[in-house]
Amino acid sequence: MKRTWKVIGLLVVAFLLAVSIHVLRATGQAGAVTSPSVASKDQAFLAVYIVRLINTAEWSFPAKDGKIDEKEKFLPWDELLDAPRFKEAQSRVRFTHFNISSLSPGPEIVPGLELRLVVSPDGKHYNLSLSQKPVVHCAFAIYSDERGVIYAGREIGCEAQGVLGKP
């Protein structure tokens, strides 16, 4: 008789534990993503490299007396990809794990990464983003513009530990 009560007690405890875990996960208090997967981190590092390369290429036109030549303009991706300044930028920005010749005209310039490069009508400004495709929960995106500062972000509601992992 005592043994039957122990078994019933253990079953009740196991049931309550399972229900508690389910409720915590459903309310978002447990089971949160704690770190990006290795593949996602590799893809994020590749995205940062590509954005750095695009920034370098966009700014590779010659300046005169420290001022930007008024005739020079930033280029949209389809023109930049084939421009001599892009090939010059490749020699400046090194990334050993990726063959740059595999970049495509887009918008998915490498498998899994979609580029949006918007150049102003006067060619004096640009905005670019490189984001995961297809969009998955807590997908990342890398952003920049003509200032050359690179930003990383995730969709709202995801942990804010950073795209590339903890600092």
N, C-alpha and C positions, 0 to 999 in steps of 0.2 A: 504494500500500500504506500509506504514511504517513497519507494522508487518511482511509482506512478506520478506522485506529486512533484518529484524532482524533474521528471521528463516534461510534465505539463508546464512547470515553472520555466524551464529552459526554452521551451517552444514560445511561451509568452514573451520572454525577454528578447529572443531572436526576432519575433514579429514586431515588437515595439522598436527595436533598433532599426530594422529595415524601413518601417514607416517613418521614423525620424530622419533617416538619411534621405529618403525620397522627398520629404517636405522641405528639408534644407536645400536640396538641389533645385527644387521647383521655385523656391523663393530667391535663389541666387546667392545664398549665403555659404554654399559649399560647392566644390567642383569647378571653381573658376580657373580659367587658363592661367597658369603661373609663369610659363615661359613659351616663347615662340618655338616652333619645331625647328630642327636643324635645317631642313630644306627651306623653310620660310626665311630663316636668318640668311642662308646663302643667297637666296633670291633678293633679299633686302640689300645685302652688301653689293650684289651685282647692280641693282637699281641705283644705288648711291654712286657707284662707279660710272654708270652710263650718264647720269645727270651731271656729274663732275666733268665728264668728257664733253657733253653738249655745251655746258657753260664755257669751258676752255675754248671750244671751237667757235662759239659765237663771239668771243672776245679776241680771237686771233688775228683780226684785221689790224693793219699797222696804224699806229697813232703818230701824229706829227706834232712835235714840240710838247708832248704830253697831253695833247687834246685829240679827241676822236675826230677822224676825218668825216666831215659832214656828208660826203658822198657814200660812205659805207653804211650798210644797214644789216640788221640781224636777219637771218634767213629762216624760212619755214623748213621743217624737217626734210621734205622731199628734195629741196635744193641743198640744204646743209650736208646731207648724207654723201653727196657726190662732189662737194666743194673741196678745193685744195686745203682750205683751212681746217677741215675736219680730219684729213689725213695727217696734217701737221700736229693737230691736237693729240692724235693717237700716239705720236712719238713722245709727247710730254707726259701724258697720263698713262701710267702702266698698271695693268691688271693681269696677273699671270694665269688666272684660272678661266679666262674667257677669250675666245677668238672674235675680235671685233668685226671681222669680215662677215660674220653671220647675222649682222643687224639687217633688218628688212625695212622697206619703205613704210610699213606700218598699216594700221595703228598698232598692231601687236608686233613690236620690233624684235622681240625675242619671245620664245614660247613662255606664256604666262605673265608677260609684262606689256601693258598697253601705254603708249605715249600719247600725250596731248601737248603739242607745242603751238602756242598761239602768238603770232607776231603782230604788233600794231600796224595799221595801214601805212604809217610813215616809216616803219622799220626801226624805230628808235627804242622800242620796248618789246619784251616778250615774257610770257608766263609758260611754264612747263610743269607737267605732272607725269609721273610714271607710276602706275598702280597695278596691283595684282589683277589678273584676269584668268579665269572667271572670278568674280568677286566672291570671296568666302567670308564666313563670319570672322570678324576681327582682322579683315584684310588691311594691308598697309598701303601707303602711297608716299612717294617722295616728291617734294615740290621745290621749285626755284624760279628765279626771274633774272632780269638783266643785272641785278645787284650781285648775283653770284652766291648768295647765301642759300644753303640747302636745308630744307626742313623735312622732317619725317612725321607721319601721323597715322593714326588708326581711326576706324569708324567710332562714332560716339557710342558709349556703353561698354567699351572694352578697357581692359586694364591699361593704365597709363605708364607702364614701365619702359616703354620705348620700343620702337620697331626692331632695333638691333639687339634687344635684350637689356638687362640691367646695366646702368652706367658703371 
